[in-house]
Amino acid sequence: MRARTAIVCSVADQGVAALTNILVLVAAARLSTVEGFARFSAVYLVFTVLLGVSGAYTGQPLVLRRASGPRAGTESGTDGGTARDGTTAAPGGALSGGAEHDGRAELGGACRSAVLFTLLAAGTAGLPLAAVCLLLPGDTARALAMLGLVLPVVLGQDTLRYAFSTLQTPHLALAADLVRLAGALGALSAQPHGATAARLVLVWGLSALPALLLSAVLLHRRTAGTPRRMRALLRRGHLGRRFVVEFGVGNATGQLSVLGLGAVGNPLVVGALRGATTLFGPLNVLFTSATSFGPPLLNRLDDDRRRVRAAAALAAVLAATAAAWAVLLALLPGSAGRQLLGDTWPVAADLLPATGSQYAAMAVGTCGLLALRVLDPRTTLAVQVVFSLLAVVLLAGGYALAGVPGAAWGLCLGSVCKALATWTRVARLRRRPAAGGIRTAAASY
């Protein structure tokens, strides 16, 4: 597959996956009461955290096996590396036929191992979760129990997307995600108004089963007979451990803090904040595409100055897009808003100024982190740790001072601080003579 076609399929696949998540939340909001959507949102937040941990531990290290060219396989970029198809290149870029065959077999085995590991790990975590929550009272506990039952299905299907990306067959991931989109919308549209959160979670999870089976068949046809090495996923030096830490401090912290506010304060805060962020789902697709395809595109430029300028220009474009999207949502009539989020629309609409400002700041911060990864990827973890914790403090402080709107503005302020910090760090690296030294950390599966 040509590089341009692969990029188009990859971007389209990310768009379909993001659209599925958005439409699932929209359907749940329209089918539920405000309290029911708050419970569904809380459970969906738990799933989002588990999905991120799974992707960080298995998916991201798997995709790194397709790294290519200088700076990708080693710190110096002079000792050989990994070819575009995941095979090992000799110093100077030569690739023997035997090495190519062995590399493809290793790549296929790694994909099989990652998928099987995810299914086993999800079952090991999900079944006890379901058993415990079934013994607990309350609608939220029942919804969590249903999540435990469908966890292997939804996490397994996501890991298969990483596997197809690693095998350079993003069109297969796109086909499976289109099946999942159709299944989710069809299953949820058949549910009655006022359906419980537990029922919606179960229906949503089982609707991914056709996509999982299709993906498994397609993967088996391409990797049958390749070696399985699941023990490599448990060894001490597995890159997934570092990536889980980065995810935890960069993403899960904020989501879990929202859950915490819902538990100790007003449970409606979860549904309100989740409803507001759902409206900005298309921007998440843009951010994901920028971080996924930004580094190789920036590295085509001649020097660090041009790379930083390109990242800054992208930040301006994405921030303007976020502002325009917020204005468009604010101009929606109430009837149209209720068609999107049902009873959750009024509280979500009140948060649009804060959430729109937050996403504009997130655009700037995302591109700042993109520039840091090009200049020196070792600097991003510290930024993630410090400012993710700061965002939690500002979220809690804003809620204590002004309730749900204060919490939204606290998240916005945290994103502004993070954006300022990333670009300050970029400026310092640009002034440092050795800023162009190591561009990519050594990658090993």
Secondary structure, DSSP 8 states (H G I E B T S, - for coil): --HHHHHHHHHHHHHHHHHHHHHHHHHHHHHS-HHHHHHHHHHHHHHHHHHHHHIIIIIHHHHGGG--STTTSSSSS-S-EE-TTS-EE-TTS---HHHHHHHHHHHHHHHHHHHHHHHHHHHHHHHHHHHHHHTS-SHHHHHHHHHHHHHHHHHHHHHHHHHHHHTT-HHHHHHHHHHHHHHHHHHHHTS-TT--HHHHHHHHHHTTHHHHHHHHHHHHHHHTT----GGGGGSTT-HHHHHHHHHIIIIIHHHHHHHHHHHHS-THHHHHHHHHHHTTHHHHHHHHHHHHHHHHHHTTSSSHHHHHHHHHHHHHHHHHHHHHHHHHHHTS-HHHHHHHHGGGHHHHHHTHHHHHHHHHHHHHHHHHHHHHHHH-GGGHHHHHHHHHHHHHHHHHHHHHHHHHHHHHHHHHHHHHHHHHHHHHHHHHHHHSTTTTS--S-----
